Amino acid sequence: MIRVILPPHLRTLARVTDEVSLAVDGAVTQRSVLDALEAQYPVLRGVIRDHVTLERRAFLRFFACQQDLSLELPDAPLPSAVATGAEPFMVVGALAGG
Amino acid sequence: MSSVRVLVGTRKGAFIITSDGQRKNWDIQGPHFNGWEIYHLKGSPLDPSRIYASQSTGWFGQVIQRSNDGGKTWEAPGGGVTPSPQGFPQGESNRFVYDTSSETGKPLTTHQWYDGTQHPWEFKRVWHLEPSFSDPDTVYAGVEDAALFRSVDGGRSWQELAGLRGHGTGPKWQPGAGGMCLHTIILDRSNPGRIVIAISAAGAFRTDDGGNTWKPINRGLRSPYIPDPTAEVGHCVHHIAMHPSRPDALFMQKHWDVMRSENAGELWEEVSGNLPTDFGFAIDVHAHEPETVYVVPIKSDSEHFPLDGKLRVYRSQTAGNEWTELSKGLPDRHCYVDVLRDAMAVDSLDSCGVYFGTTGGQVYASADAGETWAAIAEHLPPVLSVEVQTLS
C-alpha cells in the first residue's frame, strides 16, 4: 500500500485524521498515486491538481524520501521506498506569507 | 416563534449566529471550515435548512459546501465515494470550467488586464452563491474571473451560462482591486427569466431569457477614472440591491456614487444626495419599505475606512438623495474598518432587522430598522459576507 500524508486542511476536507493508504495498480508515479487518492477521496479532486490540466496547484509541493519531487514529470517512477510503503508520499502546502 | 440565523463568511471560516425574534440574545456557532476563506454563504428561500457555502484558499482552490440541516453539518456535494454511471469517481462540486463547447459557441476569450493588455479568463474562486426561488437544488454562482455558473443538482456540478462571458464587450472588462469578480446576482421571483448581475470592473448586466443573452445596463453611470466616463462597460459597480415587491427598482453602490434605476437598469440616476462620502461597498433595502435604503459610507478608494474614525450607517427613506446618519450603538471614534460589498443584509421580521459585518471582525445588528445598533459578534476574522435567514 502507498502511504500519503496530506496537509491539515486536506485531511479535514477528506475527513481523515492520519495518513491514508492507497492501492495503486501498475507503476507508482505521481499521477497514479494522485489518481488513486482522488478516486478514494473524490472531494480532493481539484484541490491538489487542476481539474482540467491536472497540473499541480502552484502553492502545493510533493515530497518523499527527503526529496522535493514537485517538478518531476507526473509519470516518472516515485522512489522505490514510496512504492513499497516504507516511506510516505507527502503533499505539502507551500510556506507563503510571513 | 420566529427566529433569525445570520450567516457570516470570514477570512478564516464561517460563523452562524442565531437569535429568537427579539434579537437580543445571540448564540455564535463556529468556526466552520477553520482557516479557509468563506466568501459567501446563503440559504435557499424554499428550504431554509439548505445552505450553500463557498470555501476557498490560495493553496487548495475552490470547494463548494452544502448543509441540509441549517449549518449544523456540511458536505461537499458529490465529495463522497459515489461512482458515476461510468464508474469514475465524482467530486465535481468544485469544477468550474468555462464553457468552450461548440454547442454554445463561446470560445474562451480574453479580458483586459491591469496594464491594458489582454489576459485569458482564469477561474479563481466563487464570490457569491444565489439559490433559486423555484428549486432548492438550483443555485447560481458568481465567480472570478467574471462568469456566471448554475447548478441544478444541489451544487454537485456546475455549468457556465456562457452567454454573459461571451458578450461582445468581454475584452473590455477589467479586474478591480479585488479581482475581476462577478459579485452580485439578483433573481426576480416574479420573473424567472430575469437575472441582474454585477461585475467589478465591467458593470451591471441583465438577462430576460434565463441567461442565454445579456445586455449591459450601465447607462447613466459616470466614472471619471476610466478613459470614457460614460462607456457601455468598464464601471466598477460594487453592489446592487433590489426589493422583491419592486423588481424594476434597483439601487447601486458604485465605486463612487450611489445610484438608482426605476427601469431595471435601463437608466441610472445618482442619488448620493447629502451623503458625507458616496464611496462604499455595501447597500441594501428595507424588507418592508421599498424606498428605504441603507449604505455604509467609506472615506475613499484609497482610504478604505469610515470618515473621521466614526462607523456610520446612512438610511434614506426616500429612495435616495435624502440620507440620515444612524449612529446609536456604533463606534464614535478610532474605528478604521471596512464593510465589504456582500457584508450587509436585512431580515424580514415585522420590525426589520439590519446587519453588517466589518473587516475588523465585528457583526452589528439593529432590530429596529437601523435606529439602534449592537455588536452581536466581535473579534471574528475579517468579515467577507453577511446573509440573514428569517425562520418561522
Boltz contact constraints between the chains, C-beta under 6 A:
constraints:
  - contact:
      token1: [A, 39]
      token2: [B, 89]
      max_distance: 6.0
  - contact:
      token1: [A, 42]
      token2: [B, 79]
      max_distance: 6.0
  - contact:
      token1: [A, 42]
      token2: [B, 89]
      max_distance: 6.0
  - contact:
      token1: [A, 42]
      token2: [B, 90]
      max_distance: 6.0
  - contact:
      token1: [A, 42]
      token2: [B, 91]
      max_distance: 6.0
  - contact:
      token1: [A, 43]
      token2: [B, 76]
      max_distance: 6.0
  - contact:
      token1: [A, 43]
      token2: [B, 79]
      max_distance: 6.0
  - contact:
      token1: [A, 43]
      token2: [B, 91]
      max_distance: 6.0
  - contact:
      token1: [A, 45]
      token2: [B, 91]
      max_distance: 6.0
  - contact:
      token1: [A, 46]
      token2: [B, 61]
      max_distance: 6.0
  - contact:
      token1: [A, 46]
      token2: [B, 94]
      max_distance: 6.0
  - contact:
      token1: [A, 46]
      token2: [B, 95]
      max_distance: 6.0
  - contact:
      token1: [A, 47]
      token2: [B, 60]
      max_distance: 6.0
  - contact:
      token1: [A, 47]
      token2: [B, 61]
      max_distance: 6.0
  - contact:
      token1: [A, 51]
      token2: [B, 95]
      max_distance: 6.0
  - contact:
      token1: [A, 52]
      token2: [B, 97]
      max_distance: 6.0
  - contact:
      token1: [A, 59]
      token2: [B, 58]
      max_distance: 6.0
  - contact:
      token1: [A, 59]
      token2: [B, 59]
      max_distance: 6.0
  - contact:
      token1: [A, 93]
      token2: [B, 59]
      max_distance: 6.0
